[in-house]
Amino acid sequence: MRSTICLFILCLFTACSQVRFVGIETFNPAEITYPDHVGNVLIVNNAVPQLPDSGYEYKINGVLQDTCKAYADSALFDACRALGEAIVETGFFNDVLLFDENTRKDNSFLLDVKLTQEEVQALCEETGADAVISIDRLLFNMKKEVFVFPEGYAYGTVDIEMKGIVRSYLPFKETPHATVLIADSLFWDEEAFDINILNQLLPLPGNALRIAGACIGNKTHPVFVPHWDRENRWFFTGLGARWKKASAYAAKNKWGEALEEWLYIYNNSSHWKSKAKAASNTALAYELTGDLDKALLLATEACELYEKNVGENDPYAYYQRLYKETIAKRIQSEKKLTIQIREE
């Protein structure tokens, strides 16, 4: 059976705390769903690198340096390569190919130019790919500031913002299969006894852009393949024997045993707060043992108990409402994931 949850204890409060937090990793579907026949994908660079003196500002003690340049050619390739490598690591597709040429021949780096159906078909025929993933535009805005003090001490920062457009194409479709807007940022700050040492610590302009390109390429891969995401959950503790026993089971990731204890407390509690906490905990145990429908039922019960007794604006009511919505979204995600991953 496919597992969609990876468990690990993220953080525990002190023994007298009423809440303990648990970190989990959930397996989530790709944002884009491909047809069944797509087994090989091709990553291409269809973006034009911006001019070396565009999108780069360098100041020393507030004075703009007008001779600075930054070349983005390699950054675009690194973005494609990082995207391809991240997709390969998931093992979702049979093969992931990287086209070694830029498909654009113009110099209009500000323009967003889509691949035509004829270009997509030609690329697929040449490489044996079933689909094309193309970075159609990727722009960088880099600012570097250096401050040199009379004593010689130097401090500097490099701040890069990246924005782009990535599309997926299928050879039998006239229009793109999907269009995705991407954005991210990176920041460095360093200090040194003089500016020469500082310049060695801060990345060179071209290297900074390459790092930024690789970063945004890597972070874009969940759009195209199922992936793991880290999330936080919590459960309530109590002073009774069953509460302590359940917490001990949960601390050891024995969620089936914890479920039995919390379910007993839920069914036998006469006070609304104890029942609500047990319902919330039971929902968590159901989620972590793979029964999302029961998890939603109990999460809804806990939410309603809090809202009825302390109002919708109470912090615990708010968090229970968020958890209920999270489980509902996970149920929909599981349906989409089932479509994307068809197990034998």
C-alpha positions as CSV (number, residue, x, y, z in Angstrom):
1,M,0.0,0.0,0.0
2,R,1.2,3.5,-0.9
3,S,2.1,5.5,2.2
4,T,1.2,9.2,2.1
5,I,2.4,10.2,5.6
6,C,5.9,10.1,7.1
7,L,6.0,10.6,10.9
8,F,8.6,12.2,13.1
9,I,8.4,14.0,16.5
10,L,9.1,17.7,15.8
11,C,8.8,19.2,19.2
12,L,7.5,18.4,22.6
13,F,6.6,20.9,25.3
14,T,7.5,20.3,28.9
15,A,5.8,17.4,30.7
16,C,3.2,19.7,32.3
17,S,2.1,21.1,29.0
18,Q,-1.4,20.5,27.7
19,V,-0.4,20.4,24.0
20,R,2.3,18.5,22.2
21,F,3.3,19.1,18.6
22,V,4.1,16.5,16.0
23,G,5.8,17.0,12.7
24,I,4.6,14.9,9.8
25,E,5.4,14.7,6.1
26,T,2.4,14.2,3.7
27,F,2.6,13.0,0.2
28,N,0.7,15.4,-2.1
29,P,-0.3,15.4,-5.7
30,A,1.4,17.5,-8.4
31,E,-0.5,20.7,-9.3
32,I,-0.6,19.5,-12.9
33,T,-2.0,16.1,-13.9
34,Y,-0.6,14.6,-17.1
35,P,-2.3,12.0,-19.4
36,D,-1.5,8.4,-18.8
37,H,0.8,8.0,-21.8
38,V,3.3,10.7,-20.6
39,G,6.4,8.8,-19.5
40,N,9.2,11.0,-20.8
41,V,9.4,14.8,-20.3
42,L,11.8,17.3,-21.8
43,I,13.1,20.4,-19.9
44,V,13.9,23.3,-22.2
45,N,15.1,26.9,-21.8
46,N,12.8,29.1,-23.8
47,A,13.8,32.3,-21.9
48,V,16.1,35.0,-23.1
49,P,18.8,36.1,-20.6
50,Q,18.5,39.7,-19.5
51,L,21.1,42.2,-20.4
52,P,24.2,42.3,-18.1
53,D,23.4,45.8,-17.0
54,S,19.7,45.2,-16.5
55,G,18.3,44.2,-13.1
56,Y,21.5,44.7,-11.2
57,E,22.1,47.6,-8.8
58,Y,25.4,47.9,-6.8
59,K,25.9,50.6,-4.2
60,I,28.9,51.4,-2.0
61,N,28.1,53.6,1.0
62,G,24.9,54.6,-0.9
63,V,26.7,55.6,-4.1
64,L,25.5,53.7,-7.2
65,Q,28.3,52.0,-9.1
66,D,27.5,52.4,-12.8
67,T,30.0,49.9,-14.2
68,C,28.6,46.8,-12.6
69,K,27.3,43.9,-14.7
70,A,25.8,40.5,-14.1
71,Y,25.4,37.8,-16.7
72,A,22.3,35.6,-16.4
73,D,23.0,33.1,-19.3
74,S,24.2,30.3,-17.0
75,A,21.5,31.1,-14.4
76,L,18.8,30.1,-16.9
77,F,20.5,26.9,-17.7
78,D,21.0,26.1,-14.0
79,A,17.3,26.7,-13.4
80,C,16.4,24.2,-16.1
81,R,19.0,21.7,-14.8
82,A,17.9,22.0,-11.2
83,L,14.2,21.6,-12.2
84,G,15.1,18.5,-14.1
85,E,17.2,17.0,-11.4
86,A,14.5,17.6,-8.8
87,I,12.0,15.8,-11.0
88,V,14.3,12.9,-11.6
89,E,14.8,12.4,-7.8
90,T,11.1,11.7,-7.4
91,G,11.2,8.8,-9.9
92,F,7.7,9.8,-11.2
93,F,8.5,9.8,-14.9
94,N,10.3,7.1,-16.8
95,D,12.9,9.6,-18.1
96,V,13.6,13.3,-17.7
97,L,15.6,14.9,-20.5
98,L,17.4,18.3,-20.6
99,F,17.6,20.1,-24.0
100,D,21.1,21.6,-24.4
101,E,20.2,24.5,-26.6
102,N,18.2,27.7,-26.0
103,T,15.0,27.5,-28.1
104,R,14.8,31.3,-28.4
105,K,16.9,33.2,-30.9
106,D,15.7,36.8,-30.3
107,N,17.0,39.3,-27.7
108,S,13.7,40.4,-26.2
109,F,14.2,39.2,-22.7
110,L,11.2,41.0,-21.4
111,L,8.8,39.2,-23.7
112,D,7.0,36.1,-22.7
113,V,7.0,33.9,-25.8
114,K,5.3,30.6,-25.9
115,L,6.4,27.5,-27.8
116,T,4.3,26.8,-30.8
117,Q,2.7,23.5,-31.3
118,E,5.0,22.8,-34.3
119,E,8.1,23.6,-32.0
120,V,6.7,21.2,-29.3
121,Q,6.1,18.5,-31.8
122,A,9.6,18.9,-33.3
123,L,11.2,18.8,-29.8
124,C,9.3,15.6,-28.9
125,E,10.1,13.9,-32.2
126,E,13.8,14.8,-31.8
127,T,14.2,13.6,-28.2
128,G,11.5,11.0,-27.8
129,A,9.7,13.0,-25.1
130,D,5.9,12.9,-24.5
131,A,5.7,16.4,-23.0
132,V,7.8,19.5,-22.7
133,I,8.3,21.6,-19.6
134,S,9.6,25.0,-20.6
135,I,10.9,28.0,-18.7
136,D,9.5,30.7,-21.0
137,R,10.7,33.7,-19.0
138,L,12.9,34.2,-15.9
139,L,14.0,37.6,-14.7
140,F,16.3,38.6,-11.8
141,N,16.4,41.8,-9.8
142,M,19.6,41.9,-7.8
143,K,20.7,44.6,-5.4
144,K,24.1,44.6,-3.7
145,E,24.9,47.1,-1.0
146,V,28.3,47.5,0.8
147,F,29.1,49.8,3.7
148,V,32.7,50.6,4.5
149,F,33.3,52.3,7.9
150,P,36.3,54.6,8.7
151,E,37.9,51.9,10.9
152,G,38.0,49.6,7.8
153,Y,35.2,47.4,8.9
154,A,32.8,46.4,6.0
155,Y,29.3,45.1,5.9
156,G,27.4,44.0,2.7
157,T,24.2,42.4,1.5
158,V,23.1,40.8,-1.7
159,D,19.3,40.6,-2.3
160,I,17.9,38.8,-5.4
161,E,14.3,38.5,-6.5
162,M,13.3,36.0,-9.2
163,K,10.1,36.0,-11.2
164,G,9.3,33.8,-14.1
165,I,6.8,31.8,-16.2
166,V,7.0,28.0,-16.7
167,R,4.7,26.1,-19.0
168,S,3.9,22.5,-19.8
169,Y,3.2,21.6,-23.4
170,L,1.8,18.5,-25.0
171,P,2.5,17.8,-28.7
172,F,-1.2,17.2,-29.6
173,K,-2.5,20.4,-28.0
174,E,-2.4,23.8,-29.7
175,T,-2.3,25.7,-26.4
176,P,-0.1,25.0,-23.3
177,H,-1.2,22.2,-21.0
178,A,-0.5,24.5,-18.0
179,T,1.0,27.9,-17.2
180,V,2.7,28.5,-13.9
181,L,3.9,31.8,-12.4
182,I,7.0,31.4,-10.2
183,A,8.6,33.8,-7.8
184,D,11.2,33.5,-5.0
185,S,14.0,35.4,-3.4
186,L,17.5,34.9,-1.8
187,F,19.4,37.1,0.6
188,W,23.0,37.1,1.8
189,D,24.6,39.4,4.5
190,E,28.2,39.3,5.6
191,E,30.6,41.3,7.6
192,A,34.4,41.5,7.6
193,F,37.4,43.5,8.8
194,D,37.9,45.0,5.4
195,I,36.2,45.2,2.0
196,N,38.6,42.8,0.3
197,I,37.6,40.0,2.7
198,L,34.0,41.0,2.4
199,N,34.2,40.6,-1.4
200,Q,35.4,37.0,-0.9
201,L,32.5,36.2,1.4
202,L,29.7,37.6,-0.7
203,P,29.0,35.7,-4.0
204,L,30.1,37.3,-7.2
205,P,27.2,38.6,-9.3
206,G,27.2,35.8,-11.9
207,N,27.5,33.2,-9.2
208,A,24.7,34.7,-7.1
209,L,22.4,34.6,-10.2
210,R,23.4,30.9,-10.8
211,I,22.5,30.0,-7.2
212,A,19.2,31.9,-7.5
213,G,18.4,30.1,-10.8
214,A,19.1,26.7,-9.3
215,C,17.1,27.6,-6.2
216,I,13.9,28.6,-8.1
217,G,14.3,25.6,-10.5
218,N,14.4,23.2,-7.6
219,K,11.5,24.8,-5.8
220,T,9.3,24.6,-9.0
221,H,9.3,20.8,-9.3
222,P,6.3,20.1,-7.0
223,V,4.1,21.7,-9.8
224,F,4.9,18.7,-12.0
225,V,5.3,15.7,-9.7
226,P,3.8,14.3,-6.5
227,H,5.9,15.4,-3.6
228,W,6.4,15.3,0.2
229,D,5.5,18.4,2.3
230,R,6.3,19.0,5.9
231,E,3.4,19.9,8.1
232,N,2.7,20.3,11.8
233,R,0.0,18.7,13.9
234,W,-0.7,18.6,17.7
235,F,-2.5,16.6,20.3
236,F,-3.8,17.3,23.8
237,T,-2.5,15.7,26.9
238,G,-4.3,15.1,30.2
239,L,-3.8,14.0,33.8
240,G,-5.8,10.8,33.8
241,A,-4.3,7.4,33.3
242,R,-5.7,6.9,29.9
243,W,-4.6,10.4,28.8
244,K,-1.0,9.6,29.9
245,K,-1.1,6.2,28.3
246,A,-2.3,7.6,25.0
247,S,0.4,10.3,25.1
248,A,3.1,7.7,25.7
249,Y,1.9,5.7,22.7
250,A,1.8,8.8,20.6
251,A,5.3,9.8,21.6
252,K,6.5,6.4,20.3
253,N,4.5,6.8,17.0
254,K,2.1,4.0,18.1
255,W,-0.9,5.7,16.7
256,G,-3.2,2.7,16.6
257,E,-2.8,2.1,20.3
258,A,-3.2,5.8,21.1
259,L,-6.3,5.8,19.0
260,E,-7.9,3.2,21.2
261,E,-7.3,5.2,24.3
262,W,-8.5,8.5,22.9
263,L,-11.5,6.9,21.4
264,Y,-12.4,5.5,24.8
265,I,-12.1,8.9,26.4
266,Y,-14.2,10.5,23.7
267,N,-17.0,8.0,24.1
268,N,-17.0,8.2,27.8
269,S,-16.5,11.9,28.5
270,S,-19.3,13.9,30.1
271,H,-17.6,17.3,29.9
272,W,-17.6,19.0,26.6
273,K,-13.9,20.2,26.7
274,S,-12.6,16.7,27.5
275,K,-14.8,15.3,24.7
276,A,-13.6,18.0,22.3
277,K,-9.9,17.3,23.1
278,A,-10.4,13.6,22.7
279,A,-12.2,14.1,19.5
280,S,-9.4,16.2,18.1
281,N,-6.8,13.7,19.2
282,T,-8.8,10.8,17.7
283,A,-9.0,12.7,14.4
284,L,-5.2,13.0,14.4
285,A,-4.8,9.3,15.1
286,Y,-7.3,8.4,12.3
287,E,-5.3,10.7,10.0
288,L,-2.0,9.1,10.8
289,T,-3.4,5.6,10.4
290,G,-4.8,6.4,7.0
291,D,-8.6,6.8,7.7
292,L,-9.2,10.4,6.5
293,D,-13.0,10.1,6.4
294,K,-13.2,9.3,10.1
295,A,-10.5,11.9,10.8
296,L,-12.7,14.5,9.2
297,L,-15.8,13.4,11.1
298,L,-14.0,13.7,14.5
299,A,-12.2,16.9,13.5
300,T,-15.6,18.4,12.7
301,E,-17.0,17.2,16.0
302,A,-14.1,18.8,17.9
303,C,-14.6,22.1,16.0
304,E,-18.3,22.2,16.6
305,L,-17.8,21.6,20.3
306,Y,-15.4,24.4,20.7
307,E,-17.4,26.8,18.6
308,K,-20.6,26.0,20.5
309,N,-19.1,26.4,24.0
310,V,-16.4,29.1,23.6
311,G,-17.3,30.8,20.3
312,E,-15.8,30.9,16.8
313,N,-13.2,33.5,17.8
314,D,-11.6,31.4,20.5
315,P,-8.0,30.4,19.5
316,Y,-8.7,26.6,20.0
317,A,-11.9,26.9,18.0
318,Y,-9.9,28.6,15.2
319,Y,-7.2,26.0,15.2
320,Q,-9.7,23.2,15.2
321,R,-11.4,24.8,12.2
322,L,-8.1,25.0,10.4
323,Y,-7.5,21.3,11.1
324,K,-10.9,20.3,9.8
325,E,-10.2,22.3,6.6
326,T,-6.8,20.6,6.3
327,I,-8.3,17.2,6.5
328,A,-10.9,18.0,3.9
329,K,-8.2,19.3,1.6
330,R,-6.2,16.1,2.2
331,I,-9.2,14.0,1.2
332,Q,-9.4,15.9,-2.1
333,S,-5.6,15.6,-2.6
334,E,-5.8,11.8,-2.1
335,K,-8.3,11.6,-4.9
336,K,-6.1,13.6,-7.2
337,L,-3.1,11.6,-6.1
338,T,-4.9,8.3,-6.9
339,I,-5.4,9.6,-10.5
340,Q,-1.8,10.6,-10.9
341,I,-0.3,7.4,-9.4
342,R,-2.0,4.3,-10.7
343,E,-0.5,1.4,-8.8
344,E,-0.5,-2.1,-10.2
